[in-house]
Amino acid sequence: MKRFNDKVIVITGADSSIGRVTALKIAREGGNVVLIGSNSKVLEYIASELPEDHTWINSGNHLAVTGDITNEEHSERLVSHIVEKYNRIDTVISINTEIKFSQALLTELSKTKGSIVNVSLLSDTSTSWSIEGYKQTQTELEKYNKQLAYKLGPQGIRVNGVHAGLTTEDSDDVDNVKLFIDQSTLGRLVEMSEITEAILFLSSNDACMITGATLAVDGGLSLSN
């Protein structure tokens, strides 16, 4: 059974490596994917890779949109466009993006008892980093997710997060890679697929009773002193 069959998953920051891998996995599990980002060429390329369900009657399963999702007015128009095409929104996956959760978006998520997954990647935050800075970012994300989960829980909306360490795509950054491997308990870089598995789990009905949680996919970096 495909976990996202006929569901509509919105991915912001989709024009990124983790956005691409996440979109591909969701599409392969039956989801209709809405890609949002600032680079139209990258979004179109990712959209072209996504498998289509040819029984879909409404001009393709997937949608690529270039725009500023942090702009509330734009967000309202986007929600209207998505609902017009799909008649629903099940999950919003926010990759290093500060979203204005408009009332229109929350209303649609409430209808489907949907979820929000906020994703933060160490490799996207800065060219240089420290353990202290990493933990501070993690603490802030955990606090934000808990507050939003508490606020939106009565509407049936779950809010969770994924805080990820350096990935194998960062392997050319020798100094940062050495620091990460030396400090992480498992002693290796994170695979993109390992991050997406956490994202997909929290987005799916497998996590239907989990809200306010932030998963650290960092090989134990967050355990270091």
Secondary structure, 3 states (H helix, E strand, C coil): CCCCCCCEEEEECCCCHHHHHHHHHHHHCCCEEEEEECCHHHHHHHHHHCCCCCCCCCCCCCEEEECCCCCHHHHHHHHHHHHHHHCCCCEEEEECCCCCCCHHHHHHHHHCCCEEEEEEEHHHCCCCCCHHHHHHHHHHHHHHHHHHHHHHHHHCCEEEEEEECCEHHHCCCHHHHHHHHHHCCCCCCECHHHHHHHHHHHHCHHHCCCCCCEEEECCCHHHCC
